[in-house]
Amino acid sequence: MANLNVEYGGLVFKNPIVAASGPLGRTFEALKRSIEAGCGAVALKSNNAKPKETVEPPPSAHIFARPAHTFLGKYGLKNMMINWEGVPVEFTAEKQKAMIERIKPIAKEHDCRVIANMHPDPMYVEDIALFKQDMRTILSAKPDLIEFCVCPYHIPHEVTYPETQDYDLIDEMMAPVYEAAMEVAEVPVIAKHNGPIFHRSAETFTGLGVTQFHVTEGPQFYGTVVDIESMEPLVPGPAVITYGAHRRPIMNLQCSRTRALGDGFDLMSSGGVWSANDAIERMMCGAQLVALHTAVQYHGHELFTKIITRIDEWLDSRGLELDQIVGKAVPQIVSQEAHDSFMRERNRPAEGIRPVIELDDCNGCGLCANCIHGGISMRDKKAQTHLENCVRCGVCDSVCVPNAITMQVQ
Ligand SMILES: Cc1cc2nc3c(=O)[nH]c(=O)nc-3n(C[C@H](O)[C@H](O)[C@H](O)COP(=O)(O)O)c2cc1C
C-alpha cells in the first residue's frame, strides 16, 4: 500500500481526497457517508449570516429554488449540472456548530479532518463584528480547519460578470474579512476562490497570514440550457452555475497557475474531478488536496472509496509517493519556454507526419472516415488513408478507440 498521507495547513490528512462544501456537507447522513467512504476530510456546507431587518438580503442568497440541481445528461450534456442553490438561510452558524459537534466523533473514529466553511457574504463584510461572532460560534465546535468561500451569489456583479470582471474589488472586499478571520482563528484558515482571484490577491492573502488556498471555479461559469419542448430555459437569468466535468481542464490550468505563484501556501483544488485519474492529474497540477462535489452527487459516495483505492493502486504499481507527483506538470504548463519548444518540435511540415493504420486493430467503426478532408475512407470494413487529401490534423488518431490509427513521423 502506498503512503497517502498529505500535509496541509500543518496538519496530516490520511489521504488527499476531500468531500467539498455543498449539499455533501449539509446533512449528517451525507457527511457520515463521506467519512465512512474514507475521505481524508469533509467540508461543511457554508453557513450564512442571518438576514437582518436593516439589511436587504442579496437577491438569491436566501432562497432555495427547487429543484436546486439539474443534471443535464438528458439535454445532451454529459456529466454536467446546473446548480440553482442559494445559501440556505436556515444553515446558520449555530446550525453548522451543531452539525460539527455531531459529526466530529465519527470523523475522529475514521481519522478524517473536519473543515468548517463560511460565506463572507455582504452582510458579514458590512458587519465584521457579526462575522467574528459567527466565526467564534462555529470554531467553538472545534473543526480542524475553517474555509472561506466567496460564492457568486455574494460577490458584487462587477467582479464576476465578464463585461466588467473587476478583481480588485475582491481584494478590497476580502482583505478586512481575512484580517478579522486571522484575529479569531485558532485553526488553519483556507481561502477558497477561483484562479483569477488568487492570481490577483494571493499576496494580499498570504500577507495577512492566510497560507491555505483552495482553488476552484465558480463565478465564471454562467450559462443556461433551453428545454426545446417548453421553449423555456431550465432556469432563468444569468446567475446559473454549471458544474461538472467540463471544468476539469480549466481548473487544471488555474490550479497550475496558482501553484506557480510561489510556495508560501498549501493548495487544495476542486472542479471537474470525476475519477482517480482526474485527481492524480490535479495533483500533478500542484494540488496537495483534491476536493469533489458534483461527481459524488451523480455517482454516490462509493466514488470516494473507488478513487482513494485507485490512487493507492496507481502509486503502488509505479513505486511512486504522492510528493513525487504533486506539481510535476506545473513547470511545463506555466512556462512560455516550454510552450515555445513544444511549438518548435511539433511545427512540422505536413509531409513530416502521417496517419498509419494497423489493420488488425481496426474495428471497422468508421468514425475516422468522417474525416472532413476525405483523408480516410472505409473499404471492406477497414479504414484506409488517402494521403493526397490528408492535412495531418490528427483527428482520426484521436477518435480511434482501439488505437488502430497513430500519427507517425515519416
Ligand atoms: C450544489 C452545490 C453547492 C455548493 N455549495 C457550496 C458552498 O456552500 N460553499 C462552498 O465553499 N462551495 C460550495 N460548492 C462548491 C464545491 O465545494 C466545489 O468547489 C465545486 O462544486 C467544484 O467541484 P466539483 O466540480 O467536484 O463539483 C457547491 C457546489 C455545488 C455543486
The ligand as an SDF file (V2000), in Angstrom:
LIG
                    3D

 31 33  0  0  0  0  0  0  0  0999 V2000
  -24.8050   22.2510   -5.3610 C   0  0  0  0  0  0  0  0  0  0  0  0
  -23.5180   22.8290   -4.9080 C   0  0  0  0  0  0  0  0  0  0  0  0
  -23.4640   23.6580   -3.7950 C   0  0  0  0  0  0  0  0  0  0  0  0
  -22.2630   24.1810   -3.3690 C   0  0  0  0  0  0  0  0  0  0  0  0
  -22.2230   24.9510   -2.2460 N   0  0  0  0  0  0  0  0  0  0  0  0
  -21.0240   25.3990   -1.7790 C   0  0  0  0  0  0  0  0  0  0  0  0
  -20.9490   26.1120   -0.5590 C   0  0  0  0  0  0  0  0  0  0  0  0
  -21.9250   26.3410    0.1220 O   0  0  0  0  0  0  0  0  0  0  0  0
  -19.7160   26.5380   -0.1610 N   0  0  0  0  0  0  0  0  0  0  0  0
  -18.5900   26.2830   -0.8590 C   0  0  0  0  0  0  0  0  0  0  0  0
  -17.4970   26.6650   -0.4250 O   0  0  0  0  0  0  0  0  0  0  0  0
  -18.6330   25.6050   -2.0260 N   0  0  0  0  0  0  0  0  0  0  0  0
  -19.8210   25.1540   -2.5000 C   0  0  0  0  0  0  0  0  0  0  0  0
  -19.8770   24.4460   -3.6680 N   0  0  0  0  0  0  0  0  0  0  0  0
  -18.6330   24.2870   -4.4810 C   0  0  0  0  0  0  0  0  0  0  0  0
  -17.9570   22.9340   -4.2670 C   0  0  0  0  0  0  0  0  0  0  0  0
  -17.4550   22.8450   -2.9600 O   0  0  0  0  0  0  0  0  0  0  0  0
  -16.8320   22.7010   -5.2790 C   0  0  0  0  0  0  0  0  0  0  0  0
  -15.8070   23.6360   -5.0210 O   0  0  0  0  0  0  0  0  0  0  0  0
  -17.2940   22.8440   -6.7150 C   0  0  0  0  0  0  0  0  0  0  0  0
  -18.5310   22.2210   -6.8910 O   0  0  0  0  0  0  0  0  0  0  0  0
  -16.3100   22.2610   -7.7100 C   0  0  0  0  0  0  0  0  0  0  0  0
  -16.1280   20.8820   -7.5360 O   0  0  0  0  0  0  0  0  0  0  0  0
  -16.9240   19.7690   -8.4140 P   0  0  0  0  0  0  0  0  0  0  0  0
  -16.6440   20.0350   -9.8610 O   0  0  0  0  0  0  0  0  0  0  0  0
  -16.3560   18.4630   -7.9390 O   0  0  0  0  0  0  0  0  0  0  0  0
  -18.3650   19.8950   -8.0980 O   0  0  0  0  0  0  0  0  0  0  0  0
  -21.0800   23.8960   -4.1000 C   0  0  0  0  0  0  0  0  0  0  0  0
  -21.1400   23.0640   -5.2100 C   0  0  0  0  0  0  0  0  0  0  0  0
  -22.3210   22.5260   -5.6160 C   0  0  0  0  0  0  0  0  0  0  0  0
  -22.3320   21.6140   -6.8010 C   0  0  0  0  0  0  0  0  0  0  0  0
  1  2  1  0
  2  3  1  0
  2 30  2  0
  3  4  2  0
  4  5  1  0
  4 28  1  0
  5  6  2  0
  6  7  1  0
  6 13  1  0
  7  8  2  0
  7  9  1  0
  9 10  1  0
 10 11  2  0
 10 12  1  0
 12 13  2  0
 13 14  1  0
 14 15  1  0
 14 28  1  0
 15 16  1  0
 16 17  1  0
 16 18  1  0
 18 19  1  0
 18 20  1  0
 20 21  1  0
 20 22  1  0
 22 23  1  0
 23 24  1  0
 24 25  2  0
 24 26  1  0
 24 27  1  0
 28 29  2  0
 29 30  1  0
 30 31  1  0
M  END
$$$$
